[in-house]
Amino acid sequence: MADKLKFALAVLLLVAGIAGFYLLAEQAMILRVLSVLAGAGLAAAVAWQTEPGRQFFGFAKEATTEAKKVVWPSRKETVQTTGLVFAFVVVMALFLWLTDKGLEWVLYDLVLGWRQS
């Protein structure tokens, strides 16, 4: 029950931060943004005190650790792959255009006998 109350408080703090952004409409933008950031920061701090919050932050930490293990392609590999994708798109566009014009010719000129000008 305590976790649910803490989580509800965290949601209220987040909503209060967002509401502060709109209530401070006449103030400088920096104050409005700080209102949202303060609400989000306080909400995160309160949510971290709940068991689901600790599990979530543990999961986020593990996800960051796993993302660091990813082997990213080099610049050369990225450029080559991008070039292949562009070439494939051009070939497919040409193929689809030729197919469209061929079907148009078959349907309009041969089957229906219409002449396009």
Secondary structure, DSSP 8 states (H G I E B T S, - for coil): -HHHHHHHHHHHHHHHHHHHHHHTTTS-HHHHHHHHHHHHHHHHHHHHTSHHHHHHHHHHHHHHHHHHT-----HHHHHHHHHHHHHHHHHHHHHHHHHHHHHHIIIIIIIS-----
